[in-house]
């Protein structure tokens, strides 16, 4: 009974944030829903092993991220064409002031996942650098450099649109 309450509380508290994060990674709603559902399914099976119940949110984000990359690895086995990561050209900061949320989400979706992920976690989910470093399992300096590069690429992408 206590586990059921903890599970329900975790879903109520973190579903929206997890879904937004999953959507930023997968770039489509059905895949985002699948990722969130899978993260909660894993939590239902293994959540009792969590030593600190206050870390549920971080655990769910990390689990969702791992699932996303596991799905990508499995999908890559069945495709011949690897995803191209194109460099995005010049920047105009005036364009940033004029952009709407649809333009922003489109430009964000074009960023490589290694840049999109920390940007989403920092600005949309309001995680600290340290939390992002733990979630992504990378050094804090890498988080800062990826955020800097992501913002630069985002400016360039918004300028192009």
Backbone torsions as a table, in degrees:
resi	resn	phi	psi	omega
1	UNK	NA	-44.1	179.8
2	UNK	-63.4	-37.6	177.7
3	UNK	-66.2	-36.4	178.0
4	UNK	-63.5	-41.6	179.1
5	UNK	-65.8	-44.4	178.8
6	UNK	-62.0	-40.4	179.2
7	UNK	-65.2	-48.2	-179.7
8	UNK	-59.9	-42.6	178.3
9	UNK	-62.1	-40.4	179.2
10	UNK	-65.1	-40.6	178.8
11	UNK	-64.9	-48.8	-178.9
12	UNK	-62.2	-39.2	-175.6
13	UNK	-77.6	-32.2	-168.0
14	UNK	-122.9	-2.6	-174.1
15	UNK	-58.9	-50.1	-176.3
16	UNK	-60.7	-45.1	179.9
17	UNK	-64.8	-41.2	178.0
18	UNK	-63.6	-41.9	-179.7
19	UNK	-63.8	-44.6	178.6
20	UNK	-59.7	-42.1	179.0
21	UNK	-64.8	-45.3	179.1
22	UNK	-62.0	-39.5	178.8
23	UNK	-65.1	-38.3	178.5
24	UNK	-67.3	-30.6	178.8
25	UNK	-78.4	-50.3	-171.1
26	UNK	-85.0	-25.4	179.3
27	UNK	69.6	14.1	171.6
28	UNK	-153.9	147.0	-172.5
29	UNK	-65.2	-42.9	179.8
30	UNK	-60.6	-42.9	178.6
31	UNK	-67.3	-37.7	177.6
32	UNK	-62.5	-44.1	178.2
33	UNK	-61.4	-42.0	178.5
34	UNK	-62.1	-42.4	-179.9
35	UNK	-63.5	-44.2	179.7
36	UNK	-64.4	-44.1	179.3
37	UNK	-60.8	-42.2	179.3
38	UNK	-65.0	-40.8	178.6
39	UNK	-61.7	-42.3	178.9
40	UNK	-71.3	-32.2	177.1
41	UNK	-65.1	-41.7	177.8
42	UNK	-66.0	-39.7	177.6
43	UNK	-62.8	-39.7	178.8
44	UNK	-61.9	-35.4	-179.3
45	UNK	-83.1	-38.8	-171.1
46	UNK	-117.0	-3.1	-176.1
47	UNK	-59.4	-28.7	179.6
48	UNK	-64.7	-17.9	179.9
49	UNK	-82.1	-10.8	-178.9
50	UNK	-65.7	121.5	-176.1
51	UNK	-72.0	-39.9	-177.5
52	UNK	-114.8	104.9	-178.9
53	UNK	-60.2	-18.8	178.1
54	UNK	-74.0	-10.2	-178.3
55	UNK	-99.5	15.6	-177.5
56	UNK	-57.8	-44.8	-177.6
57	UNK	-60.3	-49.0	179.6
58	UNK	-62.3	-40.3	179.5
59	UNK	-62.7	-43.6	179.9
60	UNK	-64.8	-42.8	178.7
61	UNK	-62.8	-43.5	179.3
62	UNK	-64.4	-42.6	179.3
63	UNK	-63.6	-44.2	179.0
64	UNK	-61.5	-44.0	179.1
65	UNK	-60.8	-45.2	179.0
66	UNK	-62.2	-39.9	178.2
67	UNK	-64.2	-40.7	178.3
68	UNK	-58.0	-48.1	-179.1
69	UNK	-70.8	-31.0	175.9
70	UNK	-65.7	-41.8	177.9
71	UNK	-64.0	-42.7	178.5
72	UNK	-62.3	-41.8	179.0
73	UNK	-63.0	-43.8	179.1
74	UNK	-63.7	-41.6	179.9
75	UNK	-66.4	-35.6	-178.7
76	UNK	-64.7	-26.9	178.9
77	UNK	-66.4	-23.3	-174.7
78	UNK	-106.7	6.6	178.0
79	UNK	-120.7	146.4	178.3
80	UNK	-92.8	-19.6	-171.6
81	UNK	-107.1	103.6	178.1
82	UNK	-68.1	151.6	-179.3
83	UNK	-65.2	134.2	176.8
84	UNK	-87.3	138.5	174.8
85	UNK	-113.1	103.6	-176.5
86	UNK	-90.6	144.7	173.6
87	UNK	-74.8	139.4	-179.4
88	UNK	-102.0	132.9	-175.2
89	UNK	-79.2	-173.0	-173.3
90	UNK	-21.9	163.5	-170.7
91	UNK	-126.3	145.7	174.5
92	UNK	-139.1	107.3	-176.1
93	UNK	-65.5	-22.6	175.8
94	UNK	-62.6	-36.8	179.5
95	UNK	-62.5	-35.0	179.5
96	UNK	-60.5	-39.9	-179.2
97	UNK	-68.7	-25.1	-175.8
98	UNK	-96.0	-7.0	-173.8
99	UNK	-74.4	151.1	175.1
100	UNK	-106.3	175.7	-174.0
101	UNK	-64.9	-32.1	178.6
102	UNK	-65.1	-43.8	176.7
103	UNK	-60.8	-42.6	-179.2
104	UNK	-62.6	-46.1	-179.3
105	UNK	-66.2	-36.5	177.5
106	UNK	-64.2	-47.5	179.6
107	UNK	-64.5	-40.7	178.1
108	UNK	-61.4	-40.5	179.3
109	UNK	-64.4	-24.0	179.7
110	UNK	-83.3	-14.6	178.8
111	UNK	-69.6	146.2	172.6
112	UNK	-60.6	147.8	-175.1
113	UNK	-57.0	-31.6	-179.3
114	UNK	-65.0	-23.6	176.4
115	UNK	-98.6	-37.8	-178.7
116	UNK	-62.7	-38.8	-175.3
117	UNK	-62.4	-55.6	179.8
118	UNK	-66.2	-33.2	178.5
119	UNK	-62.9	-44.9	178.3
120	UNK	-64.7	-45.5	-179.4
121	UNK	-63.8	-36.9	-177.0
122	UNK	-78.0	-51.6	-173.0
123	UNK	-87.8	-36.0	-176.4
124	UNK	-93.0	-35.6	-178.3
125	UNK	-102.6	-5.9	174.8
126	UNK	57.2	41.5	173.7
127	UNK	-84.2	151.4	176.0
128	UNK	-78.5	167.3	176.3
129	UNK	-56.5	-43.4	-177.6
130	UNK	-64.4	-41.7	178.2
131	UNK	-64.5	-40.7	179.3
132	UNK	-64.3	-42.4	178.6
133	UNK	-58.1	-42.5	179.2
134	UNK	-68.3	-44.4	-178.6
135	UNK	-62.9	-42.0	-177.3
136	UNK	-89.4	-7.5	-179.7
137	UNK	57.6	48.4	177.8
138	UNK	-134.1	160.1	178.0
139	UNK	-65.0	153.0	-178.3
140	UNK	-62.5	-33.4	176.4
141	UNK	-63.3	-36.5	176.7
142	UNK	-66.5	-38.8	176.6
143	UNK	-58.6	-48.5	-177.9
144	UNK	-63.8	-41.6	-179.2
145	UNK	-70.2	-37.6	177.6
146	UNK	-66.8	-37.4	176.5
147	UNK	-63.6	-43.1	179.3
148	UNK	-62.3	-46.6	179.3
149	UNK	-66.8	-37.7	179.6
150	UNK	-63.6	-43.8	179.3
151	UNK	-63.5	-39.7	178.7
152	UNK	-63.8	-46.0	179.3
153	UNK	-66.2	-36.2	178.8
154	UNK	-65.4	-42.8	175.8
155	UNK	-57.6	-45.5	-179.4
156	UNK	-63.8	-42.8	-179.6
157	UNK	-64.8	-41.8	179.0
158	UNK	-66.4	-34.7	177.2
159	UNK	-64.4	-38.4	-179.5
160	UNK	-67.6	-32.0	-179.3
161	UNK	-78.3	NA	NA
